[in-house]
Amino acid sequence: MQNRNIHPAENYDPRDDMLKGLADTIQSLVEENTLLKDKISIGQWNASEIEKIDIVQTLEELREANRILEIDNRTLKDDRNWYQNRAAETMGSRNYWEKQAKRLQKIIDQGGQNV
C-alpha cells in the first residue's frame, strides 16, 4: 500500500470560490432588497419625519437582534447535536463494556474454565 501525501492544493476547486462569491452576492442583494422594501413602506406611511426616523431605527435594531438570535439558535443546535452524538457514542461504549463484564462474570462464575 502506497503512502501518498495529498496536498491541500490538489483538492482545491476554483468553483468553491465562485460559489462562495455568489452566495455572498445573493446575501448582499437580499439585505439590500429588505432595506429598499423598508424605505418604500416607510415612505408610504402617513407619519411625521421624526416618526419615520424612529421606525427606521427600530427596524434596524430588531433586525440586528433577530440576526443575533438566529446565530445563537444555530450555535445551540450545533452544540445539542454534538452532545447527542457524544451521548450515543458513550451509550454504545457502555453497552459494549457491560456485555464484556457479564461475559467475564460468567467465566468467573464457572470457575475460570473457559479462560
N, CA, C and O atoms as a GROMACS GRO file, in nm:
protein
  460
    1MET      N    1   0.084  -0.117   0.000
    1MET     CA    2   0.000   0.000   0.000
    1MET      C    3   0.089   0.124   0.000
    1MET      O    4   0.178   0.135   0.084
    2GLN      N    5   0.067   0.217  -0.092
    2GLN     CA    6   0.149   0.336  -0.102
    2GLN      C    7   0.099   0.443  -0.007
    2GLN      O    8  -0.021   0.460   0.013
    3ASN      N    9   0.194   0.515   0.053
    3ASN     CA   10   0.160   0.627   0.140
    3ASN      C   11   0.175   0.754   0.059
    3ASN      O   12   0.286   0.806   0.043
    4ARG      N   13   0.066   0.804   0.010
    4ARG     CA   14   0.068   0.923  -0.076
    4ARG      C   15   0.034   1.044   0.009
    4ARG      O   16  -0.063   1.044   0.084
    5ASN      N   17   0.115   1.146  -0.006
    5ASN     CA   18   0.085   1.272   0.060
    5ASN      C   19  -0.004   1.353  -0.032
    5ASN      O   20   0.031   1.382  -0.147
    6ILE      N   21  -0.120   1.390   0.019
    6ILE     CA   22  -0.212   1.470  -0.060
    6ILE      C   23  -0.204   1.613  -0.009
    6ILE      O   24  -0.232   1.640   0.108
    7HIS      N   25  -0.166   1.703  -0.098
    7HIS     CA   26  -0.155   1.843  -0.061
    7HIS      C   27  -0.291   1.911  -0.075
    7HIS      O   28  -0.370   1.875  -0.162
    8PRO      N   29  -0.319   2.010   0.012
    8PRO     CA   30  -0.446   2.081   0.002
    8PRO      C   31  -0.468   2.141  -0.138
    8PRO      O   32  -0.582   2.152  -0.184
    9ALA      N   33  -0.360   2.181  -0.204
    9ALA     CA   34  -0.372   2.240  -0.336
    9ALA      C   35  -0.430   2.141  -0.437
    9ALA      O   36  -0.495   2.180  -0.534
   10GLU      N   37  -0.407   2.011  -0.413
   10GLU     CA   38  -0.460   1.910  -0.503
   10GLU      C   39  -0.611   1.896  -0.490
   10GLU      O   40  -0.678   1.852  -0.583
   11ASN      N   41  -0.665   1.933  -0.373
   11ASN     CA   42  -0.809   1.925  -0.351
   11ASN      C   43  -0.879   2.056  -0.381
   11ASN      O   44  -1.001   2.064  -0.367
   12TYR      N   45  -0.807   2.157  -0.422
   12TYR     CA   46  -0.864   2.288  -0.447
   12TYR      C   47  -0.951   2.286  -0.571
   12TYR      O   48  -0.911   2.235  -0.676
   13ASP      N   49  -1.070   2.340  -0.557
   13ASP     CA   50  -1.161   2.351  -0.670
   13ASP      C   51  -1.202   2.498  -0.683
   13ASP      O   52  -1.268   2.550  -0.593
   14PRO      N   53  -1.165   2.564  -0.790
   14PRO     CA   54  -1.196   2.707  -0.805
   14PRO      C   55  -1.347   2.735  -0.805
   14PRO      O   56  -1.390   2.847  -0.779
   15ARG      N   57  -1.426   2.634  -0.833
   15ARG     CA   58  -1.571   2.653  -0.829
   15ARG      C   59  -1.620   2.684  -0.688
   15ARG      O   60  -1.722   2.751  -0.670
   16ASP      N   61  -1.547   2.634  -0.586
   16ASP     CA   62  -1.583   2.665  -0.448
   16ASP      C   63  -1.575   2.816  -0.421
   16ASP      O   64  -1.662   2.873  -0.356
   17ASP      N   65  -1.469   2.878  -0.473
   17ASP     CA   66  -1.456   3.024  -0.457
   17ASP      C   67  -1.568   3.097  -0.529
   17ASP      O   68  -1.623   3.196  -0.478
   18MET      N   69  -1.602   3.049  -0.647
   18MET     CA   70  -1.708   3.113  -0.724
   18MET      C   71  -1.842   3.098  -0.650
   18MET      O   72  -1.919   3.194  -0.643
   19LEU      N   73  -1.869   2.980  -0.596
   19LEU     CA   74  -1.993   2.959  -0.521
   19LEU      C   75  -1.998   3.047  -0.398
   19LEU      O   76  -2.103   3.103  -0.366
   20LYS      N   77  -1.885   3.059  -0.327
   20LYS     CA   78  -1.879   3.145  -0.208
   20LYS      C   79  -1.908   3.290  -0.248
   20LYS      O   80  -1.982   3.360  -0.179
   21GLY      N   81  -1.848   3.333  -0.357
   21GLY     CA   82  -1.871   3.470  -0.405
   21GLY      C   83  -2.016   3.493  -0.442
   21GLY      O   84  -2.073   3.597  -0.412
   22LEU      N   85  -2.077   3.394  -0.509
   22LEU     CA   86  -2.218   3.407  -0.546
   22LEU      C   87  -2.308   3.408  -0.424
   22LEU      O   88  -2.406   3.482  -0.420
   23ALA      N   89  -2.276   3.325  -0.325
   23ALA     CA   90  -2.356   3.323  -0.201
   23ALA      C   91  -2.347   3.457  -0.130
   23ALA      O   92  -2.447   3.507  -0.078
   24ASP      N   93  -2.227   3.515  -0.126
   24ASP     CA   94  -2.210   3.647  -0.064
   24ASP      C   95  -2.290   3.754  -0.139
   24ASP      O   96  -2.352   3.841  -0.079
   25THR      N   97  -2.286   3.746  -0.272
   25THR     CA   98  -2.360   3.842  -0.354
   25THR      C   99  -2.510   3.829  -0.330
   25THR      O  100  -2.580   3.930  -0.316
   26ILE      N  101  -2.558   3.707  -0.326
   26ILE     CA  102  -2.702   3.684  -0.301
   26ILE      C  103  -2.742   3.740  -0.165
   26ILE      O  104  -2.845   3.805  -0.152
   27GLN      N  105  -2.658   3.715  -0.063
   27GLN     CA  106  -2.688   3.766   0.071
   27GLN      C  107  -2.692   3.918   0.072
   27GLN      O  108  -2.778   3.978   0.135
   28SER      N  109  -2.598   3.981   0.002
   28SER     CA  110  -2.597   4.128  -0.006
   28SER      C  111  -2.722   4.180  -0.076
   28SER      O  112  -2.779   4.280  -0.035
   29LEU      N  113  -2.763   4.113  -0.182
   29LEU     CA  114  -2.883   4.154  -0.254
   29LEU      C  115  -3.009   4.137  -0.170
   29LEU      O  116  -3.100   4.220  -0.176
   30VAL      N  117  -3.015   4.030  -0.092
   30VAL     CA  118  -3.130   4.009  -0.003
   30VAL      C  119  -3.138   4.122   0.100
   30VAL      O  120  -3.246   4.175   0.126
   31GLU      N  121  -3.023   4.157   0.158
   31GLU     CA  122  -3.020   4.266   0.256
   31GLU      C  123  -3.060   4.398   0.193
   31GLU      O  124  -3.137   4.475   0.250
   32GLU      N  125  -3.007   4.425   0.075
   32GLU     CA  126  -3.042   4.550   0.004
   32GLU      C  127  -3.190   4.553  -0.030
   32GLU      O  128  -3.255   4.657  -0.017
   33ASN      N  129  -3.244   4.441  -0.074
   33ASN     CA  130  -3.386   4.431  -0.108
   33ASN      C  131  -3.473   4.461   0.015
   33ASN      O  132  -3.573   4.531   0.006
   34THR      N  133  -3.433   4.406   0.129
   34THR     CA  134  -3.508   4.429   0.253
   34THR      C  135  -3.506   4.577   0.290
   34THR      O  136  -3.609   4.633   0.327
   35LEU      N  137  -3.388   4.640   0.279
   35LEU     CA  138  -3.380   4.783   0.310
   35LEU      C  139  -3.466   4.867   0.216
   35LEU      O  140  -3.530   4.962   0.259
   36LEU      N  141  -3.465   4.830   0.089
   36LEU     CA  142  -3.547   4.905  -0.008
   36LEU      C  143  -3.696   4.888   0.022
   36LEU      O  144  -3.773   4.984   0.012
   37LYS      N  145  -3.737   4.767   0.058
   37LYS     CA  146  -3.877   4.744   0.095
   37LYS      C  147  -3.915   4.829   0.216
   37LYS      O  148  -4.023   4.888   0.221
   38ASP      N  149  -3.823   4.835   0.314
   38ASP     CA  150  -3.848   4.918   0.431
   38ASP      C  151  -3.866   5.065   0.393
   38ASP      O  152  -3.958   5.131   0.440
   39LYS      N  153  -3.777   5.115   0.306
   39LYS     CA  154  -3.785   5.255   0.265
   39LYS      C  155  -3.917   5.284   0.194
   39LYS      O  156  -3.978   5.389   0.215
   40ILE      N  157  -3.959   5.191   0.109
   40ILE     CA  158  -4.086   5.210   0.039
   40ILE      C  159  -4.202   5.210   0.137
   40ILE      O  160  -4.290   5.295   0.131
   41SER      N  161  -4.200   5.114   0.228
   41SER     CA  162  -4.308   5.104   0.327
   41SER      C  163  -4.314   5.229   0.415
   41SER      O  164  -4.422   5.283   0.439
   42ILE      N  165  -4.200   5.272   0.461
   42ILE     CA  166  -4.196   5.389   0.549
   42ILE      C  167  -4.233   5.515   0.470
   42ILE      O  168  -4.298   5.606   0.523
   43GLY      N  169  -4.191   5.520   0.345
   43GLY     CA  170  -4.225   5.635   0.261
   43GLY      C  171  -4.374   5.649   0.239
   43GLY      O  172  -4.426   5.760   0.226
   44GLN      N  173  -4.444   5.537   0.235
   44GLN     CA  174  -4.589   5.540   0.214
   44GLN      C  175  -4.665   5.560   0.344
   44GLN      O  176  -4.786   5.583   0.343
   45TRP      N  177  -4.596   5.551   0.453
   45TRP     CA  178  -4.659   5.562   0.584
   45TRP      C  179  -4.691   5.707   0.613
   45TRP      O  180  -4.606   5.794   0.596
   46ASN      N  181  -4.810   5.734   0.656
   46ASN     CA  182  -4.854   5.870   0.684
   46ASN      C  183  -4.811   5.906   0.826
   46ASN      O  184  -4.886   5.889   0.921
   47ALA      N  185  -4.687   5.956   0.838
   47ALA     CA  186  -4.633   5.990   0.970
   47ALA      C  187  -4.535   6.106   0.954
   47ALA      O  188  -4.494   6.139   0.843
   48SER      N  189  -4.499   6.165   1.065
   48SER     CA  190  -4.402   6.274   1.062
   48SER      C  191  -4.263   6.218   1.034
   48SER      O  192  -4.240   6.097   1.045
   49GLU      N  193  -4.171   6.305   0.998
   49GLU     CA  194  -4.034   6.263   0.969
   49GLU      C  195  -3.969   6.202   1.093
   49GLU      O  196  -3.891   6.107   1.082
   50ILE      N  197  -3.999   6.256   1.210
   50ILE     CA  198  -3.943   6.202   1.334
   50ILE      C  199  -3.991   6.060   1.357
   50ILE      O  200  -3.914   5.973   1.396
   51GLU      N  201  -4.120   6.036   1.334
   51GLU     CA  202  -4.175   5.901   1.350
   51GLU      C  203  -4.113   5.804   1.250
   51GLU      O  204  -4.086   5.688   1.282
   52LYS      N  205  -4.090   5.854   1.128
   52LYS     CA  206  -4.029   5.769   1.026
   52LYS      C  207  -3.886   5.733   1.064
   52LYS      O  208  -3.844   5.618   1.048
   53ILE      N  209  -3.811   5.830   1.115
   53ILE     CA  210  -3.673   5.804   1.158
   53ILE      C  211  -3.674   5.704   1.274
   53ILE      O  212  -3.591   5.613   1.280
   54ASP      N  213  -3.770   5.722   1.364
   54ASP     CA  214  -3.780   5.633   1.479
   54ASP      C  215  -3.810   5.489   1.435
   54ASP      O  216  -3.751   5.395   1.487
   55ILE      N  217  -3.901   5.473   1.342
   55ILE     CA  218  -3.936   5.338   1.297
   55ILE      C  219  -3.820   5.274   1.221
   55ILE      O  220  -3.799   5.153   1.230
   56VAL      N  221  -3.744   5.354   1.146
   56VAL     CA  222  -3.627   5.301   1.075
   56VAL      C  223  -3.526   5.248   1.177
   56VAL      O  224  -3.473   5.139   1.160
   57GLN      N  225  -3.500   5.324   1.281
   57GLN     CA  226  -3.407   5.281   1.385
   57GLN      C  227  -3.459   5.155   1.456
   57GLN      O  228  -3.382   5.063   1.484
   58THR      N  229  -3.588   5.153   1.484
   58THR     CA  230  -3.646   5.036   1.549
   58THR      C  231  -3.633   4.912   1.461
   58THR      O  232  -3.597   4.804   1.510
   59LEU      N  233  -3.662   4.927   1.331
   59LEU     CA  234  -3.648   4.813   1.239
   59LEU      C  235  -3.504   4.763   1.235
   59LEU      O  236  -3.479   4.642   1.236
   60GLU      N  237  -3.409   4.856   1.229
   60GLU     CA  238  -3.268   4.816   1.226
   60GLU      C  239  -3.230   4.741   1.353
   60GLU      O  240  -3.161   4.639   1.347
   61GLU      N  241  -3.274   4.791   1.468
   61GLU     CA  242  -3.244   4.725   1.595
   61GLU      C  243  -3.307   4.586   1.601
   61GLU      O  244  -3.243   4.491   1.646
   62LEU      N  245  -3.431   4.575   1.557
   62LEU     CA  246  -3.499   4.445   1.560
   62LEU      C  247  -3.435   4.346   1.465
   62LEU      O  248  -3.421   4.228   1.497
   63ARG      N  249  -3.396   4.393   1.347
   63ARG     CA  250  -3.330   4.303   1.252
   63ARG      C  251  -3.196   4.255   1.306
   63ARG      O  252  -3.161   4.138   1.290
   64GLU      N  253  -3.121   4.344   1.370
   64GLU     CA  254  -2.992   4.304   1.427
   64GLU      C  255  -3.014   4.206   1.542
   64GLU      O  256  -2.942   4.107   1.554
   65ALA      N  257  -3.113   4.233   1.626
   65ALA     CA  258  -3.143   4.142   1.736
   65ALA      C  259  -3.185   4.005   1.682
   65ALA      O  260  -3.145   3.902   1.736
   66ASN      N  261  -3.264   4.004   1.576
   66ASN     CA  262  -3.307   3.879   1.514
   66ASN      C  263  -3.188   3.804   1.455
   66ASN      O  264  -3.179   3.682   1.467
   67ARG      N  265  -3.097   3.876   1.391
   67ARG     CA  266  -2.978   3.814   1.332
   67ARG      C  267  -2.895   3.746   1.442
   67ARG      O  268  -2.848   3.634   1.425
   68ILE      N  269  -2.878   3.815   1.554
   68ILE     CA  270  -2.800   3.760   1.665
   68ILE      C  271  -2.870   3.638   1.723
   68ILE      O  272  -2.805   3.538   1.755
   69LEU      N  273  -3.002   3.644   1.738
   69LEU     CA  274  -3.077   3.530   1.790
   69LEU      C  275  -3.068   3.409   1.696
   69LEU      O  276  -3.059   3.295   1.742
   70GLU      N  277  -3.070   3.434   1.566
   70GLU     CA  278  -3.056   3.324   1.470
   70GLU      C  279  -2.919   3.259   1.481
   70GLU      O  280  -2.907   3.137   1.471
   71ILE      N  281  -2.816   3.340   1.500
   71ILE     CA  282  -2.680   3.285   1.518
   71ILE      C  283  -2.675   3.203   1.646
   71ILE      O  284  -2.622   3.092   1.647
   72ASP      N  285  -2.731   3.258   1.755
   72ASP     CA  286  -2.734   3.184   1.882
   72ASP      C  287  -2.809   3.053   1.866
   72ASP      O  288  -2.767   2.950   1.919
   73ASN      N  289  -2.920   3.057   1.795
   73ASN     CA  290  -3.001   2.936   1.776
   73ASN      C  291  -2.923   2.829   1.699
   73ASN      O  292  -2.925   2.712   1.735
   74ARG      N  293  -2.853   2.870   1.593
   74ARG     CA  294  -2.771   2.775   1.517
   74ARG      C  295  -2.661   2.715   1.606
   74ARG      O  296  -2.633   2.596   1.600
   75THR      N  297  -2.601   2.801   1.688
   75THR     CA  298  -2.495   2.755   1.778
   75THR      C  299  -2.550   2.654   1.877
   75THR      O  300  -2.489   2.550   1.902
   76LEU      N  301  -2.666   2.685   1.935
   76LEU     CA  302  -2.726   2.593   2.031
   76LEU      C  303  -2.762   2.460   1.965
   76LEU      O  304  -2.744   2.354   2.026
   77LYS      N  305  -2.813   2.464   1.843
   77LYS     CA  306  -2.846   2.340   1.772
   77LYS      C  307  -2.721   2.258   1.746
   77LYS      O  308  -2.721   2.136   1.764
   78ASP      N  309  -2.613   2.325   1.704
   78ASP     CA  310  -2.489   2.254   1.679
   78ASP      C  311  -2.437   2.189   1.807
   78ASP      O  312  -2.394   2.074   1.807
   79ASP      N  313  -2.441   2.265   1.917
   79ASP     CA  314  -2.397   2.211   2.045
   79ASP      C  315  -2.484   2.093   2.087
   79ASP      O  316  -2.432   1.991   2.133
   80ARG      N  317  -2.614   2.106   2.072
   80ARG     CA  318  -2.706   1.998   2.109
   80ARG      C  319  -2.674   1.872   2.028
   80ARG      O  320  -2.666   1.762   2.083
   81ASN      N  321  -2.656   1.890   1.898
   81ASN     CA  322  -2.625   1.775   1.812
   81ASN      C  323  -2.494   1.709   1.852
   81ASN      O  324  -2.484   1.586   1.852
   82TRP      N  325  -2.394   1.791   1.887
   82TRP     CA  326  -2.266   1.736   1.928
   82TRP      C  327  -2.284   1.653   2.055
   82TRP      O  328  -2.234   1.541   2.064
   83TYR      N  329  -2.356   1.709   2.154
   83TYR     CA  330  -2.377   1.637   2.280
   83TYR      C  331  -2.460   1.510   2.259
   83TYR      O  332  -2.435   1.408   2.324
   84GLN      N  333  -2.558   1.516   2.172
   84GLN     CA  334  -2.637   1.397   2.144
   84GLN      C  335  -2.551   1.288   2.080
   84GLN      O  336  -2.563   1.170   2.114
   85ASN      N  337  -2.464   1.328   1.989
   85ASN     CA  338  -2.374   1.230   1.926
   85ASN      C  339  -2.278   1.170   2.029
   85ASN      O  340  -2.256   1.049   2.029
   86ARG      N  341  -2.223   1.253   2.115
   86ARG     CA  342  -2.134   1.204   2.220
   86ARG      C  343  -2.209   1.110   2.315
   86ARG      O  344  -2.154   1.008   2.357
   87ALA      N  345  -2.333   1.145   2.349
   87ALA     CA  346  -2.412   1.060   2.438
   87ALA      C  347  -2.438   0.925   2.372
   87ALA      O  348  -2.431   0.821   2.438
   88ALA      N  349  -2.468   0.925   2.242
   88ALA     CA  350  -2.492   0.799   2.171
   88ALA      C  351  -2.365   0.714   2.168
   88ALA      O  352  -2.371   0.593   2.187
   89GLU      N  353  -2.251   0.778   2.144
   89GLU     CA  354  -2.125   0.705   2.143
   89GLU      C  355  -2.097   0.646   2.282
   89GLU      O  356  -2.053   0.532   2.294
   90THR      N  357  -2.122   0.726   2.385
   90THR     CA  358  -2.099   0.680   2.521
   90THR      C  359  -2.190   0.563   2.556
   90THR      O  360  -2.146   0.467   2.621
   91MET      N  361  -2.315   0.571   2.515
   91MET     CA  362  -2.408   0.460   2.542
   91MET      C  363  -2.362   0.334   2.469
   91MET      O  364  -2.370   0.224   2.525
   92GLY      N  365  -2.316   0.348   2.347
   92GLY     CA  366  -2.266   0.233   2.274
   92GLY      C  367  -2.146   0.171   2.344
   92GLY      O  368  -2.135   0.049   2.356
   93SER      N  369  -2.057   0.256   2.390
   93SER     CA  370  -1.940   0.207   2.463
   93SER      C  371  -1.980   0.141   2.594
   93SER      O  372  -1.927   0.036   2.629
   94ARG      N  373  -2.074   0.202   2.666
   94ARG     CA  374  -2.123   0.145   2.791
   94ARG      C  375  -2.184   0.008   2.767
   94ARG      O  376  -2.158  -0.086   2.842
   95ASN      N  377  -2.264  -0.005   2.662
   95ASN     CA  378  -2.327  -0.135   2.630
   95ASN      C  379  -2.221  -0.240   2.599
   95ASN      O  380  -2.233  -0.355   2.643
   96TYR      N  381  -2.119  -0.202   2.525
   96TYR     CA  382  -2.011  -0.295   2.492
   96TYR      C  383  -1.943  -0.344   2.619
   96TYR      O  384  -1.926  -0.464   2.639
   97TRP      N  385  -1.904  -0.249   2.706
   97TRP     CA  386  -1.833  -0.288   2.827
   97TRP      C  387  -1.921  -0.364   2.924
   97TRP      O  388  -1.873  -0.449   3.000
   98GLU      N  389  -2.049  -0.334   2.924
   98GLU     CA  390  -2.142  -0.410   3.008
   98GLU      C  391  -2.149  -0.556   2.962
   98GLU      O  392  -2.150  -0.647   3.045
   99LYS      N  393  -2.153  -0.577   2.832
   99LYS     CA  394  -2.153  -0.714   2.779
   99LYS      C  395  -2.023  -0.785   2.813
   99LYS      O  396  -2.024  -0.903   2.848
  100GLN      N  397  -1.911  -0.712   2.802
  100GLN     CA  398  -1.782  -0.772   2.836
  100GLN      C  399  -1.778  -0.811   2.984
  100GLN      O  400  -1.728  -0.919   3.018
  101ALA      N  401  -1.830  -0.726   3.070
  101ALA     CA  402  -1.831  -0.753   3.214
  101ALA      C  403  -1.918  -0.875   3.244
  101ALA      O  404  -1.881  -0.960   3.326
  102LYS      N  405  -2.033  -0.885   3.179
  102LYS     CA  406  -2.121  -1.001   3.200
  102LYS      C  407  -2.053  -1.129   3.154
  102LYS      O  408  -2.061  -1.233   3.219
  103ARG      N  409  -1.986  -1.120   3.039
  103ARG     CA  410  -1.915  -1.236   2.987
  103ARG      C  411  -1.805  -1.281   3.082
  103ARG      O  412  -1.790  -1.400   3.109
  104LEU      N  413  -1.729  -1.185   3.133
  104LEU     CA  414  -1.624  -1.219   3.228
  104LEU      C  415  -1.681  -1.273   3.359
  104LEU      O  416  -1.625  -1.365   3.418
  105GLN      N  417  -1.791  -1.215   3.403
  105GLN     CA  418  -1.854  -1.264   3.526
  105GLN      C  419  -1.902  -1.406   3.508
  105GLN      O  420  -1.892  -1.488   3.600
  106LYS      N  421  -1.952  -1.437   3.391
  106LYS     CA  422  -1.998  -1.573   3.362
  106LYS      C  423  -1.880  -1.670   3.368
  106LYS      O  424  -1.891  -1.781   3.421
  107ILE      N  425  -1.766  -1.628   3.313
  107ILE     CA  426  -1.646  -1.711   3.315
  107ILE      C  427  -1.600  -1.731   3.459
  107ILE      O  428  -1.563  -1.842   3.499
  108ILE      N  429  -1.602  -1.625   3.537
  108ILE     CA  430  -1.562  -1.634   3.678
  108ILE      C  431  -1.655  -1.726   3.755
  108ILE      O  432  -1.610  -1.808   3.835
  109ASP      N  433  -1.784  -1.714   3.729
  109ASP     CA  434  -1.883  -1.797   3.797
  109ASP      C  435  -1.863  -1.945   3.763
  109ASP      O  436  -1.895  -2.032   3.845
  110GLN      N  437  -1.811  -1.975   3.644
  110GLN     CA  438  -1.787  -2.112   3.603
  110GLN      C  439  -1.651  -2.164   3.653
  110GLN      O  440  -1.609  -2.275   3.622
  111GLY      N  441  -1.585  -2.080   3.729
  111GLY     CA  442  -1.455  -2.121   3.786
  111GLY      C  443  -1.338  -2.095   3.694
  111GLY      O  444  -1.231  -2.152   3.714
  112GLY      N  445  -1.355  -2.010   3.595
  112GLY     CA  446  -1.245  -1.975   3.506
  112GLY      C  447  -1.206  -2.084   3.410
  112GLY      O  448  -1.094  -2.083   3.359
  113GLN      N  449  -1.294  -2.180   3.383
  113GLN     CA  450  -1.262  -2.294   3.298
  113GLN      C  451  -1.246  -2.256   3.150
  113GLN      O  452  -1.177  -2.325   3.076
  114ASN      N  453  -1.312  -2.145   3.107
  114ASN     CA  454  -1.308  -2.109   2.964
  114ASN      C  455  -1.195  -2.011   2.932
  114ASN      O  456  -1.186  -1.962   2.820
  115VAL      N  457  -1.108  -1.983   3.028
  115VAL     CA  458  -1.003  -1.884   3.006
  115VAL      C  459  -0.893  -1.940   2.922
  115VAL      O  460  -0.795  -1.870   2.893
   0.00000   0.00000   0.00000
